[in-house]
Amino acid sequence: MFFLTSCQFWNTGIKSAVMQQVEKTIPKELYDLADRVGDFIHNWGFKRVHGRIWTHLALAKSPLDAGELIRRLGVSKALVSMSLSDLLAYDVILETGKSTKGTTLYKVNPDVMAVITNVVRQREKRLVSRISETHEALKDVQAELLKVADIDPRGMKSMSTLVTGASTAIEMFLSKCCFDMGVGPDFRLANEP
């Protein structure tokens, strides 16, 4: 299946009536920025659409609902719905109430350090835990099978050190971030009180 990024969409000349209207009100440069943020957040294991949604919410003067995000991004209701659920699960965005139409409004979580800490806690810590579990399972394999598979016992020991070190580093990061919240530079978005 082939999907166009916002930038590619703008450059194709293929525009629906809705997108032609959006083009009149939203500068192309916003779409370019949203695509670059999408690329960046994709490197963290999120989907590009998550970054595109985040960018539109971060730069909007007031909270947006799913319908407005669908209109701005030109993507399906299902994709926006799933993406909003993902971003809410990681506390990257927040629900801010209801619009006059009764739809849920969203804005970005202005506490950037809390967002990063939460993502590390929910995702990276879980990934390292899974690595540790599978490493432990490999250690339980009979020594003879490990020898036949040409697995070096020193490599197994190094892997243990690496997994333990990664787990310890994550725990230290989380305890330091949680302890230091509010100390040092203000990591809140500028448009928040």
Steps between C-alpha positions, in 0.01 A plus 500: 500500500633846414453802723605854426657719762346845530789646302462243222124562497552873451744438216275259304246761401226250598273686736146437608264793549549465875879508470480798266308684773755391763778624272351847516507510880806295600844572356687222320793563735291370792455174313872486426577553869242236601666254262846570648365453855335180375837380370665585832238329715508198266862450610369460855275215392181700452318536170558807285133593529549530877755775441280670243205504740722621785633787287154623405387481864817670627467793263124546512375809681233290673439125546389304191254214460544187288291645218731798464807272502341284230431814296849640547690177439279348232508159669226258602287525811627156606866606473442817702298310760767231546778758505323715760452191717872418473605856587257509795634167630850651522368832638652679200167680451216580736124522470389852587123472498228521239439733209168675444418207266565256785822359352806434714771766480873423521818691574861397552621419848706811577725317747765368260709332772197314634421382145855374443509333841166334440602368158824360644310346790230342286697396195878482540486349847260233370725429199807453719295275729405280202863483389596395853230229506607353167866517600418311820315239292809458279717459812270213605572310176720197557871575474542235232242669273672836550830342402349345185351842412851648537392740775795637695449496879695829519245653258220379727670665796550823303133494402406466869712804582346697212142414599564578867671827407214606272245421769700690763545801268125517436424477872755774576357721225146452628592564865706808409226643274229437755715649776609804300165595344464872551871558566703658224375631167129519439423228245138604452378616163501878465126536440417339835469691830 
